[in-house]
């Protein structure tokens, strides 16, 4: 019989297996939710301690939120182990903000890899700050330098934050809740001693609150050392290190071997505290709010002995020594081997103390030797253990003492002689250490061995020189020496005598043999030749070369032993720009002998003054001359002079005169104009400011004379050439400029003997002659030719005769003119109307027989008329009157002729006529030639050589005396000579 079997579908089997696996996995991998979450705050450290029951899980997610704003403050996965005692997990979180600032919510969940449990229930840390006030957290926080600190301000409910300031800095707040705001101070620096203030204000009432933060350092002490003073107790000291900037209750606290140690600062800026007994091992713990530091030390007692300072020191002194005594605080030192040090300081030189070391058992005094008399000293003492020396003890107090006076040291004596000053005895003033007490006086003794005379003088203590009158101690003709001895005195006695020999005559060195020396390495290096025969010492002295007296310029000197050949002269009195004379003497038993002399400057400067400059013109050159610069103003060795021409804006170098003795320079080849020159003296340091002088270069005399002679030569050459030309061409010149004028043909028979001739006046005019008292009868007279006769003659003359020139007579006589003849009245009237007369240009001829006008009989009744000269021509009687002025000839011949038949040489003009002011000729004249002069000797009248009418080309001169006529004679003579030259026919 058949039996049926159940059948399983593969699909159903697969589904069952997957479901069982899923149930197993879910039950194994889902962590348990944390339970019993607990939060414990520590507000001083801003830490939260969180604990919970988490089962077997070891990893948890922690979430911390600001409750009000639901902002995440912290979210991290942390590993926390189970506390086996309590079975709870515990973790601590440090908040950046103070825990008082706002409420916090904490949630936790378990994590196993990527699998997490659900979040635990929320645990909230509530803020318990009242809502009716303003608060600032944290309060009085102590933080290290460089840290960041967050502060929060909680305002009243319903108020708003106004500002938060860190000291004087305004901060930018961040809201934490509706009432809470936070700010963070970054990289904080040291606060002041009272801390830094953080202040917040709200609005609108501006209430404020604040907090203080102290910023400093943790303690860092160093160098812990423990020692003993009394061989029983211990004193431990250490260096406090840098200042922590924390004071009071926040300051550093010390523990020494677990015992509180109240540290005190010592004089050497060490911290220290004492222990009653020596323990050998020491531990120091230094602690403040920011941390702590530990130091240790270990030593045996005998190796750390440091005696205390000597007490109550005293002194006992003499002139050269002093003894210092003191006592000890602990009697145990009496059996302790000590080493002590005495520091001696001279009051006059406190920068150079000397230290003297002494040793002994229980040492209580020391002796100080080789001191200086009459000098004040300061001394102090300190000691240490001689065996296993550790450190010097502290110094005792300083005591002062003065040594006793003593006789002075011997003086350093020298003599000084100069041709400009008397001899002097010199000595160097003693220093305080040499005088051994205040000097009371000096005793100077002069002694002449030849005369056996001695003279002593007492000199005040502030004097270091004494003049020596050689005539009082020796005779003038003596060649011996004088010995000067000087002794110094004080209250302690007198010094050993010091002597120097003074020669009566000291041979000086020639200026040319004086050498120059240059200052190097702090002195003047001098050297001289060795003298093997010299046995005495040398003396080198120096003084200011421009001193006016030794009182203002003291002499310095040094003495050298025999055999020296060089020395460097140094002195604190040397000054830049000052010349010093340095002399070398041999010092023997006889008088000193001058061997050599130098001159030098420690530093040369430019001259302080310029030369006195003058300028002198020498033809086309300019001589510049200047004087010498005084020695006191040179301030260096003169090397020469620079000559510049100064154009106002710059100096152009003309010459460099390298000879310091130059005193002049000639600038050559200059043209006329203004010049300015500058002379500058120079030393090795440079030029002085210079002396300037100006000069205007004028035309010089030699060239002026040459120009004059050249002008005269050229003029003479032109005149000579012109004269030669005119002489060669004299016929052409005479014809062109001075043609021949024929002589007039006179009517009548001029060959017969001369006699009176009646001249009938012209019917047209009448020549009115003016009498001149000073007229010479020997002179030629004028012949008036009637017009009608002249016309007749003109018809008979040759045609080449020149025409007569007409002139108008200027009759100045106011009286009427009387006719000479009764029938001449009409002629007179006509003459007055026309007043015209013809005169021949070639000259008015005169006759040796003297053609004359007969004197008017009526005129003789008015004035006295001298006898008429036969050759004198006169006009009407009115013309001879004394008051009228009439015609006068322009020229009068000065040729005297005794053969002219003149009756009398006396003048025939009346004196009144001379003062009438009538017409006068322009100048006198001479004969045209020597031939005409000869003709005049034979009775023939020469040509006047010049026009005689007012139509003449010559100027009519005013009335003058004979001196004016004589002054015109040279010009007339020159004209006549030139006329004769042109009229000459001879080659």
Steps between C-alpha positions, in 0.01 A plus 500: 500500500643851416573765764506886421825719608482884578691725250684839593520784258854656468357849506342451834812359641706800390259751653504321832879502515526875414242591762677309772833669409344844511348443840835379633690799356258760636512347841889508499612843341262770635679672805314582811376853557697678780304532817512709817700788352640724776672846460723655775640857422824649642459870429847598623660284234207528254479120480203262473530148642253274309424142611253236373421133479590383150505123517775325311562783254840679515438774241244774536385809315473808727290799397496823703261778394422851618150436618330827408642543151541125438855561374752222505789570730666157495444188293761227496539123524696408805628177646409451861582199715279365776582581859516153653403624841186686398433335167446843344665676211645848584643777279606863576446791260659846536288790378644802324240728649432514873233251598294784650442660163214287368309172541649192336327181379690167487406184308691175454468195276694181478701411188628169373678571178235640274220386721367745754231484757233751548585825680461498872258729666616866512670611817491880544737714707293801588647847547402624843588868444227735625323705232487827689872594480801517264788258545850438357684165504758370582602694810867546610634250254882441496637403159851464353645747250397423141176318584150569363218568746125519427282731709123519501264774607143416615266798487167545672201338347350721233821710466757513223878500515665835432880441509766269638853640552826322582693776675453776241437271201142465377420133434261349247246278687338174386147421627469177698136547597245775528684639804857371465783630279861385478834658395845340474833670587766346277875466582480688825801699621611573854238681697584779738553429868127533576392296196314586179135609511223362278185717520156465338209746483140444405245733347295709541598562868870436443543282801845346521684208651845364449767242573876508564752270334860455616753406234842378617758220504544181701797503746847407373755523789861381455837449672398374842801524734507434874789620724579570865627810683522369855597140418161379633201641313432511129409784271367400158492750214386483140436720205134583459517509119282726297218691661173304486294821500277339763491645847327455832292187530583422136875530562750218517508284816814308605539174693849396630522134596119497518503790742353832407777746430435871523748626242676835545712687249868552584733781396622300202141458373470140616201334663579311818375346819671349805493167674607440858701187426711384213339203326735443208221444238261777403186511278329822396149509343379829345127524411247760371156472326671439166732215609788387721877431482730278715875557589740283708845543666736281708836577678705441816505769766878559499493566129240776523648733765461869413603741777294808577632854441762634747345734759610839636823552300750764631844632385834616646713710254852643457654689204560189294295217666158421649358213711134395464320307781149343520283249694281192423132425558562134588764391748540175313715689246778520756585138430433522126785545254410810300627683194415872488520763228545876566403736217683835519369792295680839479247782520687690233477208257191291584511319166817310597444304823765257614431169675721344767449136617579367846439160673502362854306322771211716619650802315394839647753761366730578202785747438498715183851608396657740245229762515550864398535769766219751547259305284149384582408138445188284527524135603258205540558132590341163418598141595448135405588153626864424433437126468234376255458861390141551388431869451614841625285635776332838477706823511525692822404863509757736347708714737717801404833619640774752406868430534734747670704764314865452403782702342445567126684316224787676323393744228559461127690822424590653163607835364373693199676776307398698195636810335163670549456403866722490807621171637261307720522213743212258444373207701209265452230536767484195721195278485312411814686174530832680444439790735401271793298787638412860410806696382559805717768667282801451270853615578710603197872554552727651231875445544794616295816298561719762330367794697426288809166677529173346611149636490191324643131568434182345639234436237124453563369143460292585190811608305720273290751744346741768616671769291877514531673839491847397393649842565424474871691177546793536259699762313406580137831381355497164674481184294410276791165343588246544778366208704133516597374276782129457585354340814128433573361517855189376677401434861678165487840644401685608189599317184846408384657794309482490121751700296548623145785695342412821312754618240557871480484476123304239307580449134178481300438293188489672164145509358614323186619202702162451671339176383136416456346213692156349442267367767439126472370233738418747774832685512786677321760234407850646546832340423858619500846365440678308775796673659734234635690761697190635672462381857223728622127471467275679254216743555226559244280804559213651301285809504253690285694677226273807502482557875521857613598403852588186691212563735255422222712233332676275748804299403487121513802273515612142549840369608662205327788283608827505312509275196149576381470609138125526460187591691134568433389830651148479637297750697136553590550874442562466126231670291421478126613791285773610745869491410731360765874554528672185622865521610760239592763585764791310639489498879840461661674625809556819308231728357250346253589525132242533224553222245202506266159659453178388328168662420172319455121492525299214645238582235529757224199717426423753228628850578262700716574829321593608150785707364472876454481537122582807291499557124717727286480566126824467307419591140293208369586285803361491854729440795337315787682546831405362837631491852590211724239313703578524872635177643210470743253506209678253272390192696721282283811503282433730207559311175441792267238726349234460233430800278148522360318741273154565634218558252239531773352151470806277492874504556737409220847389604773712345804366681607272781795645687663214688750729672359610839735799487332643190362846561401618152382379164468683170202438276614591148340593172167634621274727305329807640216436741415407855656193662461326833765267637500262797803364682461191718771357720483127555632240738468123489148548641387725214460863399397796709202718413716719278571871461342684207599829338363683197671729251398698194764462229544848343679585173866500594741793441743333256228410255349846544830662415541267205151588381578872531824467308334285240223755456752782475704302252202420283380862516849629416524257211167618361604863545835434335336320212242780467771765514710323239194456282399863537857610432523289185158616388527852634415665169183298465408557863567872474300526185215292639479646850693827497516660155716809445321828554654786304591815678269796434611780273495814698435839334754761510866509466645287780853557375523855604601603840249434762290783627165584633209383296153627535246232465159614413235302669283278292163646419350173608676427828746625746741285687486596863829419664523441873798631680685253724728648759739213499531510123852500379582762241745268345219272392355513155194706440194439292443678171137557413437499132194693380248289321498703186876485467492135567245452228723687258795293594297181470436591138870524438601196701543156370201277501668252734489754785263375765186696557485726803309370794242734644451547865277709718671720746377460857514850634432498868563865565171657591616850415442635148785483261627830389600541141852604436405728217196713453407328182513159659181526697303316242770240487485466876128457497527250222768317693276472797225367281693245311794438731662292232864505402704289263826357632749316286542134619870491423571738778486866573817650369699729710753741375825603631407859420199449731173577335310672774175666582533854609389552853176675553549845642173482681589177665796663671273721691319203660789282601869541527654377179865416493693602194398301203747257362560557132407144423195481724160483331211641694133547444276777597554696809216322663679176450786613706275567790558328822175321537424358162600170362565456130674288251826337581705289262485126555875463482793723573846444381749462778790565270685807607652715227697808574501600132129545472531866572302499822538822686467362848497152656250612758142386464256750355178352641352663799470297815123521490497310178657203665207453723237567243439134428515540124572238241828312524670264257471123561872439516835647421686400198849494362652533162396248250858431416849615571510666162205716587670583822791614299282707282366670804852598583512687169186689573249273331200389698463121514183311460304456813453135413149496634156645426438819684126544459221369715419267217820314591479126575676557829303543825466852634625488856384727779714775632811386684834625616840455345561177689219340301659634180831355605338161565372506142843561357615131490190394310545786255867414457411139427244612241755729340760220489254265333406776255865560418546127447217489250601821327863404464614421150825348600536131507 
